[in-house]
């Protein structure tokens, strides 16, 4: 039995992994999975890959592309979620900010530098015609940290996945004043290069298992209620989320990698652009 450690956010996107683990699908392929929930998100998972604390990460595309460019010894082996991530733009319920345009020159709460909340704040600033180099950030680590920061006034707005933050909006803790979809597939599966070099066959079997689950995930009986119960979401919100979310069983295309690198380079978030094969490995 091969043992692999996988890191991912404790969010609805990763329910297919948990179902596959609980139903014994990986064990049937001779793989023991050690799953680690990482509420801090992509920046933390990049660090875990670098430190050898995880073998695999289910991670935001722009974040791992940036970190591989910066020396993370890992490779993208597949797109996990093909559809864009819909980032909600949130302020404290009592904030004076009413529109996204009002946020120019305000302070952004981010989970950490290199995270999706950091990189997408820069992407959004560029889309709005702001000078992204003038953005200022407060590191808050988690959603709970963002709640505290916005309420205490140490940051003004926070970008996080729109459906996971819906309960905070419903409770009157956050107020959502806009949305920003990623311009590319949102989640990929990244593997440390040393793991790929030593046991690519096991990674191939792992991908087959998760792909079999995601192919039929939306058709699972009662999946809406399972998602709602596990993640404290409203049934109607789950239905809406499932309608706009598509999983993938393919790898990133070279054109998409070029698009992401070009955008990160324009924003001075990377200082070079690498060959496609440096970032993406076919298993």
C-alpha positions as CSV (number, residue, x, y, z in Angstrom):
1,X,0.0,0.0,0.0
2,X,1.4,3.4,-1.1
3,X,0.8,6.4,1.3
4,X,0.3,9.9,-0.1
5,X,-0.3,13.1,1.7
6,X,-2.7,15.6,0.0
7,X,-3.4,19.1,1.1
8,X,-6.5,21.1,0.2
9,X,-8.8,23.8,1.5
10,X,-11.7,22.6,3.7
11,X,-14.3,23.7,1.1
12,X,-17.1,22.3,-1.0
13,X,-14.8,21.9,-4.1
14,X,-12.9,19.1,-2.4
15,X,-15.9,16.9,-1.4
16,X,-15.1,14.5,-4.3
17,X,-11.8,13.7,-2.6
18,X,-13.4,13.0,0.8
19,X,-16.1,10.8,-0.8
20,X,-13.4,8.8,-2.6
21,X,-11.5,8.4,0.6
22,X,-14.5,7.4,2.7
23,X,-15.8,4.9,0.1
24,X,-12.4,3.2,-0.1
25,X,-11.7,4.0,-3.8
26,X,-8.1,4.9,-3.3
27,X,-7.4,1.9,-1.1
28,X,-8.9,-0.3,-3.8
29,X,-6.0,1.0,-6.0
30,X,-3.4,0.3,-3.3
31,X,-3.2,4.0,-2.1
32,X,-3.5,5.2,1.5
33,X,-4.5,8.9,1.6
34,X,-3.5,11.2,4.4
35,X,-5.7,14.3,3.8
36,X,-4.7,17.7,5.4
37,X,-7.2,20.5,5.6
38,X,-5.5,23.9,5.0
39,X,-7.8,26.7,5.8
40,X,-5.0,29.2,5.2
41,X,-5.3,28.4,1.4
42,X,-2.9,28.4,-1.5
43,X,0.1,30.3,0.0
44,X,0.3,27.9,2.9
45,X,0.0,24.9,0.6
46,X,2.8,26.2,-1.6
47,X,5.0,26.3,1.5
48,X,4.0,22.8,2.4
49,X,5.0,21.5,-1.0
50,X,8.3,23.2,-0.7
51,X,8.9,21.8,2.8
52,X,7.9,18.3,1.9
53,X,4.9,18.5,4.3
54,X,2.6,17.3,1.6
55,X,3.1,15.3,-1.6
56,X,0.2,16.7,-3.5
57,X,-1.9,19.9,-3.3
58,X,-5.3,20.7,-4.7
59,X,-4.4,24.4,-5.2
60,X,-5.4,27.6,-7.0
61,X,-3.9,27.7,-10.5
62,X,-2.4,31.2,-10.4
63,X,-0.9,30.6,-7.0
64,X,1.0,27.4,-7.9
65,X,2.1,28.9,-11.3
66,X,3.6,31.8,-9.4
67,X,5.3,29.6,-6.8
68,X,6.8,27.2,-9.4
69,X,8.2,30.2,-11.2
70,X,9.7,31.2,-7.8
71,X,11.4,27.8,-7.3
72,X,8.8,25.5,-5.9
73,X,10.0,22.0,-7.0
74,X,6.6,20.8,-8.0
75,X,4.6,20.3,-11.2
76,X,1.0,20.7,-12.3
77,X,-0.4,17.2,-13.3
78,X,-4.0,18.1,-14.0
79,X,-6.7,20.7,-13.9
80,X,-9.1,19.8,-11.0
81,X,-11.9,22.4,-11.5
82,X,-12.2,23.7,-15.1
83,X,-14.6,26.6,-14.3
84,X,-13.5,29.9,-13.0
85,X,-13.5,30.6,-9.2
86,X,-16.1,33.3,-8.4
87,X,-14.4,35.6,-5.9
88,X,-16.7,37.6,-3.7
89,X,-15.5,41.1,-2.8
90,X,-16.5,41.7,0.8
91,X,-16.5,44.5,3.3
92,X,-17.6,44.6,6.9
93,X,-21.4,45.0,7.2
94,X,-21.1,48.5,8.6
95,X,-18.4,49.6,6.2
96,X,-18.9,53.0,4.3
97,X,-17.8,51.3,1.0
98,X,-20.7,50.7,-1.3
99,X,-19.2,49.7,-4.6
100,X,-16.0,48.1,-5.8
101,X,-14.9,51.4,-7.4
102,X,-15.0,52.9,-3.9
103,X,-12.2,50.5,-2.8
104,X,-9.4,52.2,-4.7
105,X,-6.6,53.1,-2.3
106,X,-8.1,51.0,0.5
107,X,-6.4,48.1,2.3
108,X,-6.9,44.5,1.2
109,X,-7.1,41.6,3.7
110,X,-5.2,38.5,2.2
111,X,-4.6,35.1,3.7
112,X,-0.9,35.5,2.8
113,X,1.3,36.7,0.0
114,X,1.1,34.5,-3.0
115,X,-2.4,33.3,-2.1
116,X,-5.4,33.6,-4.4
117,X,-6.7,36.5,-2.3
118,X,-3.5,38.4,-2.9
119,X,-3.1,37.6,-6.6
120,X,-6.7,38.1,-7.5
121,X,-6.7,41.5,-5.8
122,X,-3.9,42.4,-8.1
123,X,-5.8,41.0,-11.2
124,X,-8.9,42.9,-10.2
125,X,-7.0,46.1,-9.7
126,X,-5.6,45.8,-13.2
127,X,-9.0,45.1,-14.7
128,X,-10.3,48.3,-13.0
129,X,-7.5,50.4,-14.3
130,X,-5.9,50.9,-10.9
131,X,-2.1,50.8,-10.3
132,X,-1.8,47.4,-8.7
133,X,1.7,48.3,-7.3
134,X,0.0,50.8,-5.0
135,X,-2.2,48.1,-3.3
136,X,-1.6,47.7,0.4
137,X,-2.2,44.4,2.2
138,X,-3.0,43.0,5.7
139,X,-2.2,39.3,6.2
140,X,-5.0,37.6,8.0
141,X,-4.3,33.9,7.4
142,X,-7.9,32.6,7.4
143,X,-11.5,33.6,6.9
144,X,-11.8,34.1,10.7
145,X,-8.8,36.4,10.5
146,X,-10.5,38.4,7.8
147,X,-13.6,38.8,9.8
148,X,-11.6,40.2,12.7
149,X,-9.5,42.5,10.5
150,X,-12.5,44.0,8.6
151,X,-14.4,44.5,11.8
152,X,-11.4,46.1,13.6
153,X,-10.6,48.3,10.6
154,X,-7.1,47.0,10.0
155,X,-8.2,46.1,6.4
156,X,-11.1,47.3,4.3
157,X,-12.0,44.5,2.0
158,X,-11.4,40.8,1.5
159,X,-11.8,38.5,-1.6
160,X,-12.7,34.9,-1.0
161,X,-14.8,32.3,-2.8
162,X,-18.3,33.7,-3.1
163,X,-20.3,30.6,-1.9
164,X,-18.1,29.7,1.0
165,X,-18.5,33.3,2.4
166,X,-22.3,33.3,1.8
167,X,-23.1,32.3,5.4
168,X,-21.1,35.3,6.6
169,X,-23.1,37.5,4.3
170,X,-26.4,35.9,5.5
171,X,-25.4,36.5,9.1
172,X,-24.7,40.2,8.5
173,X,-21.0,39.9,9.2
174,X,-19.8,40.6,5.7
175,X,-21.5,42.6,2.9
176,X,-20.7,41.6,-0.6
177,X,-20.3,44.5,-3.0
178,X,-19.0,42.7,-6.1
179,X,-17.7,39.6,-7.7
180,X,-14.6,38.8,-9.8
181,X,-14.2,35.5,-11.7
182,X,-10.8,34.1,-12.4
183,X,-9.9,34.4,-16.1
184,X,-8.7,30.7,-16.1
185,X,-9.5,27.3,-14.6
186,X,-9.4,27.7,-10.9
187,X,-8.0,24.6,-9.2
188,X,-5.2,22.3,-10.3
189,X,-3.5,19.2,-8.8
190,X,0.2,19.8,-8.1
191,X,2.7,17.2,-7.1
192,X,6.2,17.5,-5.7
193,X,8.7,16.6,-8.4
194,X,10.5,14.1,-6.2
195,X,7.2,12.1,-5.8
196,X,6.7,12.2,-9.6
197,X,10.2,11.0,-10.2
198,X,10.0,8.1,-7.8
199,X,6.4,6.9,-8.4
200,X,4.6,8.4,-11.4
201,X,2.5,5.2,-11.7
202,X,0.9,5.7,-8.3
203,X,0.1,9.3,-9.2
204,X,-1.5,8.0,-12.4
205,X,-3.7,5.6,-10.4
206,X,-4.6,8.4,-8.0
207,X,-5.7,10.7,-10.8
208,X,-7.8,7.9,-12.3
209,X,-9.7,7.5,-9.0
210,X,-10.5,11.2,-8.5
211,X,-11.4,11.5,-12.2
212,X,-13.9,8.7,-12.0
213,X,-15.5,10.4,-9.0
214,X,-15.6,13.9,-10.5
215,X,-17.0,12.6,-13.8
216,X,-20.2,11.6,-12.1
217,X,-20.1,13.8,-9.0
218,X,-23.1,16.0,-10.0
219,X,-25.2,13.0,-10.6
220,X,-24.7,11.5,-7.1
221,X,-28.0,11.0,-5.4
222,X,-28.6,13.7,-2.8
223,X,-25.3,15.5,-3.4
224,X,-26.9,18.9,-2.9
225,X,-28.0,18.1,0.6
226,X,-24.7,16.4,1.4
227,X,-22.8,19.6,0.4
228,X,-25.2,21.8,2.3
229,X,-24.9,19.8,5.5
230,X,-21.1,19.4,5.4
231,X,-20.3,23.0,4.6
232,X,-23.2,24.8,6.4
233,X,-24.6,26.2,3.1
234,X,-28.1,26.9,2.0
235,X,-29.6,24.3,-0.4
236,X,-30.4,27.0,-3.0
237,X,-26.8,28.3,-2.9
238,X,-25.4,24.7,-3.4
239,X,-27.7,24.3,-6.4
240,X,-26.4,27.6,-7.9
241,X,-22.8,26.7,-7.2
242,X,-23.2,23.2,-8.8
243,X,-24.7,24.9,-11.9
244,X,-21.7,27.0,-12.6
245,X,-18.9,24.5,-11.5
246,X,-17.3,22.0,-13.8
247,X,-14.6,19.5,-12.9
248,X,-11.9,18.5,-15.3
249,X,-10.0,15.3,-16.2
250,X,-7.4,17.0,-18.4
251,X,-4.3,18.9,-17.9
252,X,-3.7,22.6,-18.4
253,X,-3.1,23.6,-22.0
254,X,-0.1,25.5,-23.1
255,X,-2.2,28.5,-24.2
256,X,-3.7,28.7,-20.7
257,X,-0.3,28.5,-19.1
258,X,0.9,31.3,-21.4
259,X,-2.2,33.4,-20.5
260,X,-1.6,33.0,-16.8
261,X,2.1,33.7,-17.0
262,X,1.6,36.8,-19.2
263,X,-0.9,38.3,-16.7
264,X,1.3,37.6,-13.7
265,X,4.3,39.1,-15.5
266,X,2.3,42.2,-16.4
267,X,1.5,42.6,-12.7
268,X,5.1,42.1,-11.7
269,X,4.1,39.1,-9.7
270,X,6.7,37.0,-11.5
271,X,10.0,38.2,-13.0
272,X,10.3,35.5,-15.7
273,X,8.2,33.2,-17.8
274,X,9.2,29.5,-17.9
275,X,8.7,26.8,-20.5
276,X,5.5,24.9,-20.4
277,X,7.2,21.7,-19.4
278,X,8.7,23.4,-16.3
279,X,5.2,24.0,-15.0
280,X,3.2,21.1,-16.3
281,X,3.9,17.3,-16.4
282,X,1.8,14.7,-18.2
283,X,1.2,11.6,-16.1
